[in-house]
Amino acid sequence: MLGAPPGLFAQAPDQATGAPNVALPGTQNPFLGSAPEGQATAEVLQIDFGDAIDRGLRNNLGLLLASDQSQMARGERWKELSELLPNLSAHVIENVQNQSLAALGFNKLFPLLSPPGSNPTTLPRVTPAFNYFDARATLSQSIFNFKNLERERSASESLKAAQFSYKDAREMVVLAVGNSYLQAIAAAARVETSEAQVKSAQALYSKAADQQKAGLSPAIDALRSQVELQTRQQQLIAARNNLAKLKLSVARIIGLPPGQEFVLTEKAPYQELTALPVDTYLQRAYTARADYQAQLAQVRSAELARRSAAAGRYPTLDVNANLGDIGVTPSQSNGSWQVTGGVTIPIFAGNRVHADVLQADAQLKQARSQLGDLRGRIDYEVRTALLDLSAAAEQVEVARSTVDLAERALTQSQDRFTAGVADNLEVVQAQESVASAHEGYIESLYAHNLSKVELAHAIGDAEESVKRFLKGH
């Protein structure tokens, strides 16, 4: 589907046959899942299109994961900011110890210091126990560190990118919910059409059987109409099963509790949409699409990360200070303080800065290439959505006319069969044409409405515009 991640709608059943597409085992696309809210109730929920989107925006798994990613980016930004903020700590120490003077070599030192002719001075091997008390507050502050400053700015841009990605995830949820809901109401329309076709086939079979009993038609007519009836019954069974599965898919995407009964209240609407010039939509897309803004933020983040890597060659200025009391006991302590300031000048670090710059350059090139690709993809998606919208609108008009013509042909063939002018082969063929015409009309309605949803997503305004677009505004 246009504008969707690869495989977003890969599990959707085939629209014409209702047969499911086989999905290979693997990680499920998160936008096809949810974290259900609450427990199933006995109430049958009435879910319209707007309610489905609102529920999806609360419970869809893809959106919840995007929210977690945004929180992780916020934590990373605070981590980088902490390198620029003061670090203040305090400690209280009570130290009791003794010391081995022999191990420190004092017994060898003192004989050398004794006057000539006197007895050598000796010391005990172990000193008596002694203690001291120290309560101190320590402050460290980076006064100038261009590398850390650029890293914090880069993390801030990454946070913006994550926030834009979260907004883009909301747009993707609207696209996923919209597609799933439209598929389900198209399947409901197929069920209604199949039920009408079964009734028509049943009436034809009853008439053919009555005429056979009266000797007015051969047995082949009754057999042919019976085959047609059973074919329509099989299609009705498949259509009902397909609808049930698509409703389960809707429930999964929007986060309904497992087993919750609900009804989709919308029908397959058709409202013509007067499209604006393509340049107008492109201008909107480049301004409003959250994924484009997120990629712009990623480029800025990569640029700042490159500057941070190059700043590894710059000197840094740091200040450390401490203030406290030290003594034998708290009552016999004395105040003491220390302030240390220093400049660190990197001279040679084994080409580590060069390696950091090479990596940052590669990441910057990747981000710029991805931005260029995304800009081209937005242009493609907008133009493709407009082409799909125009083609689908024309298909709806043709399909409407085809349904009308096929139903008129069916009526005439039924009249000819009743009058004995033709056998029921003509009626069966006409019924096949009606079924095909209705399927074409349902498919064209689905394609037209989906193209509106895709256009809204392509210009970055799905959350606000989808409901309006489906009404033709």
Backbone hydrogen bonds, N-H to C=O, Kabsch-Sander energy under -0.5 kcal/mol:
donor,donor_aa,acceptor,acceptor_aa,energy
4,A,1,M,-1.8
8,L,5,P,-2.0
10,A,7,G,-1.0
12,A,9,F,-1.5
14,D,19,A,-2.8
18,G,14,D,-2.0
24,L,22,V,-0.5
32,L,29,N,-2.2
33,G,30,P,-1.5
35,A,59,N,-2.4
37,E,255,G,-1.7
45,L,43,E,-0.8
45,L,261,E,-2.2
47,I,45,L,-0.7
47,I,263,V,-3.0
48,D,46,Q,-0.7
52,A,48,D,-2.3
53,I,49,F,-1.9
54,D,50,G,-2.3
55,R,51,D,-2.5
56,G,52,A,-2.3
57,L,53,I,-2.3
58,R,54,D,-0.6
58,R,55,R,-0.8
59,N,55,R,-2.2
60,N,56,G,-2.4
61,L,33,G,-1.9
62,G,30,P,-1.2
64,L,60,N,-2.0
65,L,61,L,-2.6
66,A,62,G,-1.8
67,S,63,L,-2.0
68,D,64,L,-1.7
69,Q,65,L,-2.1
70,S,66,A,-1.9
71,Q,67,S,-1.9
72,M,68,D,-2.2
73,A,69,Q,-2.2
74,R,70,S,-1.8
75,G,71,Q,-2.1
76,E,72,M,-2.1
77,R,73,A,-2.0
78,W,74,R,-2.0
79,K,75,G,-1.8
80,E,76,E,-1.9
81,L,77,R,-2.3
82,S,78,W,-1.8
83,E,79,K,-0.5
83,E,80,E,-1.0
84,L,81,L,-1.7
85,L,81,L,-1.1
87,N,140,S,-2.7
88,L,86,P,-0.6
89,S,138,T,-2.6
91,H,136,R,-2.5
93,I,134,D,-3.6
95,N,132,Y,-3.1
97,Q,130,F,-2.8
101,L,99,Q,-0.9
101,L,125,R,-1.2
102,A,125,R,-1.5
104,L,100,S,-0.9
105,G,101,L,-0.5
105,G,102,A,-1.2
106,F,101,L,-2.1
108,K,105,G,-0.7
109,L,105,G,-1.1
110,F,106,F,-2.4
112,L,108,K,-0.5
112,L,109,L,-0.6
113,L,109,L,-0.8
113,L,110,F,-1.0
114,S,110,F,-0.8
114,S,111,P,-0.7
118,S,115,P,-1.6
127,T,99,Q,-3.0
130,F,97,Q,-3.0
132,Y,95,N,-2.1
133,F,327,G,-4.9
134,D,93,I,-2.9
135,A,325,D,-2.6
136,R,91,H,-2.7
137,A,323,L,-2.8
138,T,89,S,-3.4
139,L,321,A,-3.5
140,S,87,N,-2.1
141,Q,319,V,-2.7
143,I,141,Q,-0.7
143,I,317,L,-1.9
144,F,317,L,-2.0
149,L,145,N,-2.1
150,E,146,F,-2.3
151,R,147,K,-2.0
152,E,148,N,-2.1
153,R,149,L,-1.8
154,S,150,E,-2.5
155,A,151,R,-2.3
156,S,152,E,-1.9
157,E,153,R,-1.9
158,S,154,S,-2.1
159,L,155,A,-2.0
160,K,156,S,-1.9
161,A,157,E,-2.4
162,A,158,S,-2.3
163,Q,159,L,-2.2
164,F,160,K,-2.5
165,S,161,A,-2.4
166,Y,162,A,-1.9
167,K,163,Q,-1.8
168,D,164,F,-2.6
169,A,165,S,-2.2
170,R,166,Y,-1.6
171,E,167,K,-1.7
172,M,168,D,-2.3
173,V,169,A,-2.1
174,V,170,R,-2.0
175,L,171,E,-2.0
176,A,172,M,-2.7
177,V,173,V,-3.1
178,G,174,V,-2.8
179,N,175,L,-2.5
180,S,176,A,-2.3
181,Y,177,V,-3.0
182,L,178,G,-2.5
183,Q,179,N,-2.4
184,A,180,S,-2.1
185,I,181,Y,-2.4
186,A,182,L,-1.9
187,A,183,Q,-2.2
188,A,184,A,-2.1
189,A,185,I,-1.8
190,R,186,A,-1.8
191,V,187,A,-1.9
192,E,188,A,-2.1
193,T,189,A,-2.4
194,S,190,R,-2.8
195,E,191,V,-2.5
196,A,192,E,-1.9
197,Q,193,T,-2.2
198,V,194,S,-2.2
199,K,195,E,-2.0
200,S,196,A,-2.1
201,A,197,Q,-2.6
202,Q,198,V,-2.7
203,A,199,K,-2.2
204,L,200,S,-2.1
205,Y,201,A,-2.5
206,S,202,Q,-2.4
207,K,203,A,-2.2
208,A,204,L,-2.5
209,A,205,Y,-2.7
210,D,206,S,-2.2
211,Q,207,K,-2.3
212,Q,208,A,-2.0
213,K,209,A,-2.2
214,A,210,D,-1.8
215,G,212,Q,-1.2
216,L,211,Q,-3.0
217,S,211,Q,-0.9
221,D,218,P,-1.0
222,A,218,P,-0.8
223,L,219,A,-2.5
224,R,220,I,-2.7
225,S,221,D,-2.2
226,Q,222,A,-2.0
227,V,223,L,-2.5
228,E,224,R,-2.0
229,L,225,S,-2.2
230,Q,226,Q,-2.5
231,T,227,V,-2.2
232,R,228,E,-2.2
233,Q,229,L,-2.2
234,Q,230,Q,-2.2
235,Q,231,T,-2.1
236,L,232,R,-2.1
237,I,233,Q,-2.2
238,A,234,Q,-2.4
239,A,235,Q,-2.4
240,R,236,L,-2.5
241,N,237,I,-2.2
242,N,238,A,-2.5
243,L,239,A,-2.3
244,A,240,R,-2.2
245,K,241,N,-2.1
246,L,242,N,-2.3
247,K,243,L,-2.2
248,L,244,A,-1.7
249,S,245,K,-2.0
250,V,246,L,-2.2
251,A,247,K,-2.5
252,R,248,L,-2.2
253,I,249,S,-2.2
254,I,250,V,-2.4
255,G,251,A,-1.1
256,L,251,A,-2.1
260,Q,257,P,-2.0
261,E,41,T,-0.6
263,V,45,L,-2.9
265,T,47,I,-1.9
265,T,263,V,-0.7
266,E,47,I,-0.5
274,T,272,E,-0.5
274,T,472,G,-0.5
275,A,273,L,-0.9
280,T,277,P,-0.6
281,Y,277,P,-1.6
282,L,278,V,-2.5
283,Q,279,D,-2.3
284,R,280,T,-1.9
285,A,281,Y,-2.6
286,Y,282,L,-2.5
287,T,283,Q,-1.2
288,A,284,R,-3.2
289,R,285,A,-2.5
293,Q,289,R,-2.0
294,A,290,A,-2.5
295,Q,291,D,-1.9
296,L,292,Y,-2.1
297,A,293,Q,-2.1
298,Q,294,A,-1.9
299,V,295,Q,-2.1
300,R,296,L,-2.2
301,S,297,A,-2.5
302,A,298,Q,-2.4
303,E,299,V,-2.3
304,L,300,R,-2.3
305,A,301,S,-2.3
306,R,302,A,-1.9
307,R,303,E,-1.9
308,S,304,L,-2.3
309,A,305,A,-2.0
310,A,306,R,-2.2
311,A,307,R,-1.7
312,G,309,A,-1.3
313,R,310,A,-1.5
314,Y,311,A,-1.6
316,T,344,T,-2.2
317,L,144,F,-2.3
318,D,342,G,-2.3
319,V,141,Q,-2.6
320,N,340,T,-3.3
321,A,139,L,-3.1
322,N,338,Q,-2.4
323,L,137,A,-2.2
324,G,336,S,-2.7
325,D,135,A,-2.4
326,I,334,N,-2.4
327,G,133,F,-2.5
328,V,332,Q,-0.8
332,Q,329,T,-1.1
333,S,330,P,-0.9
334,N,326,I,-2.7
336,S,324,G,-3.0
338,Q,322,N,-2.3
340,T,320,N,-3.7
342,G,318,D,-2.3
344,T,316,T,-2.7
345,I,343,V,-0.6
352,R,349,A,-0.9
355,A,351,N,-2.0
356,D,352,R,-2.4
357,V,353,V,-2.5
358,L,354,H,-2.2
359,Q,355,A,-2.2
360,A,356,D,-2.4
361,D,357,V,-2.7
362,A,358,L,-2.0
363,Q,359,Q,-2.2
364,L,360,A,-2.3
365,K,361,D,-2.4
366,Q,362,A,-2.2
367,A,363,Q,-2.3
368,R,364,L,-2.3
369,S,365,K,-2.5
370,Q,366,Q,-2.6
371,L,367,A,-1.9
372,G,368,R,-2.2
373,D,369,S,-2.4
374,L,370,Q,-2.5
375,R,371,L,-2.3
376,G,372,G,-1.9
377,R,373,D,-2.4
378,I,374,L,-2.6
379,D,375,R,-1.9
380,Y,376,G,-2.3
381,E,377,R,-2.9
382,V,378,I,-2.6
383,R,379,D,-2.2
384,T,380,Y,-2.7
385,A,381,E,-2.4
386,L,382,V,-2.1
387,L,383,R,-2.2
388,D,384,T,-2.9
389,L,385,A,-2.4
390,S,386,L,-2.4
391,A,387,L,-2.7
392,A,388,D,-2.8
393,A,389,L,-2.0
394,E,390,S,-1.8
395,Q,391,A,-2.3
396,V,392,A,-2.3
397,E,393,A,-1.7
398,V,394,E,-2.3
399,A,395,Q,-2.9
400,R,396,V,-2.5
401,S,397,E,-1.9
402,T,398,V,-2.5
403,V,399,A,-2.5
404,D,400,R,-2.1
405,L,401,S,-2.6
406,A,402,T,-2.7
407,E,403,V,-2.3
408,R,404,D,-1.9
409,A,405,L,-2.3
410,L,406,A,-2.1
411,T,407,E,-2.2
412,Q,408,R,-2.1
413,S,409,A,-2.3
414,Q,410,L,-2.4
415,D,411,T,-2.1
416,R,412,Q,-2.3
417,F,413,S,-2.2
418,T,414,Q,-2.5
419,A,415,D,-2.1
420,G,417,F,-0.9
421,V,416,R,-2.1
422,A,416,R,-1.2
426,E,423,D,-0.9
428,V,424,N,-2.7
429,Q,425,L,-2.5
430,A,426,E,-1.9
431,Q,427,V,-2.6
432,E,428,V,-2.2
433,S,429,Q,-2.0
434,V,430,A,-2.3
435,A,431,Q,-2.5
436,S,432,E,-2.4
437,A,433,S,-2.4
438,H,434,V,-2.6
439,E,435,A,-2.2
440,G,436,S,-2.3
441,Y,437,A,-2.1
442,I,438,H,-2.6
443,E,439,E,-2.6
444,S,440,G,-2.2
445,L,441,Y,-2.2
446,Y,442,I,-2.4
447,A,443,E,-2.6
448,H,444,S,-2.3
449,N,445,L,-2.4
450,L,446,Y,-2.6
451,S,447,A,-2.1
452,K,448,H,-1.2
453,V,449,N,-1.9
454,E,450,L,-2.8
455,L,451,S,-2.2
456,A,452,K,-2.5
457,H,453,V,-2.2
458,A,454,E,-2.7
459,I,455,L,-1.7
460,G,457,H,-1.3
461,D,456,A,-2.6
465,S,461,D,-2.8
466,V,462,A,-2.1
469,F,465,S,-3.2
470,L,466,V,-2.4
471,K,467,K,-0.6
471,K,468,R,-0.7
472,G,469,F,-1.9
473,H,468,R,-2.3
